[in-house]
Amino acid sequence: MQSFFNSKNTNLRPVEPSDIDHLYLWENDTNLWEVGQTTIPFSRFTLEQYVNTIQDDIFVAQQLRLIIEDSHTMEIVGAVDLYDFDPRHSRVGVGILIYAAKDRNKGYALEALVAVEKYVFHFLGLHQLYATVAEDNTPSINLFTKLDYNHTSTKKDWTRKGDQWFDQLLFQKIN
């Protein structure tokens, strides 16, 4: 059986209650707060409520989080988020996290993004995927460029890290 969510080295699956420890680690890692919109820590209780009430239907929730696992060891290596789903304009944002340094540069992000593209373009029938990437995030820039996303615009001084301002680059892939 072919699945949009399985590939040679990665499996994508919905968030489960057993993922709370990983979510707790990721959501409370202040180094990641600079990438997203988080400004406060999350409690286990809050994350448990999220997992127990999450809507797996992207049309209802307007978002979807999938856990990335190594398909051989079933070890959790990260997550991919579809966000700001806009069915009217047929687009959705994508964000990807490979958390541990030991798991980076092994192709997990590339395989996960290819699987998400198949799901978004071929199953949901959307017109475009987009991602915003910090100008200093070279691995993500390389990932999206390798998969033929186009850098279409730059948001000047969009994020702050300490006393420095950084541009955000918008990448789009049109189906």
Stockholm file with secondary structure:
# STOCKHOLM 1.0

chainA/1-175         MQSFFNSKNTNLRPVEPSDIDHLYLWENDTNLWEVGQTTIPFSRFTLEQYVNTIQDDIFVAQQLRLIIEDSHTMEIVGAVDLYDFDPRHSRVGVGILIYAAKDRNKGYALEALVAVEKYVFHFLGLHQLYATVAEDNTPSINLFTKLDYNHTSTKKDWTRKGDQWFDQLLFQKIN
#=GR chainA/1-175 SS CCCTTBCSSEEEEECCGGGHHHHHHHHTCHHHHTTSSCCSCCCHHHHHHHHHHCCCCHHHHSCEEEEEEETTTCCEEEEEEEEEEETTTTEEEEEEEECSGGGTTSSHHHHHHHHHHIIIIIISCCSEEEEEEETTCHHHHHHHHHTTCEEEEEEEEEEEETTEEEEEEEEEEEC
#=GC SS_cons         CCCTTBCSSEEEEECCGGGHHHHHHHHTCHHHHTTSSCCSCCCHHHHHHHHHHCCCCHHHHSCEEEEEEETTTCCEEEEEEEEEEETTTTEEEEEEEECSGGGTTSSHHHHHHHHHHIIIIIISCCSEEEEEEETTCHHHHHHHHHTTCEEEEEEEEEEEETTEEEEEEEEEEEC
//
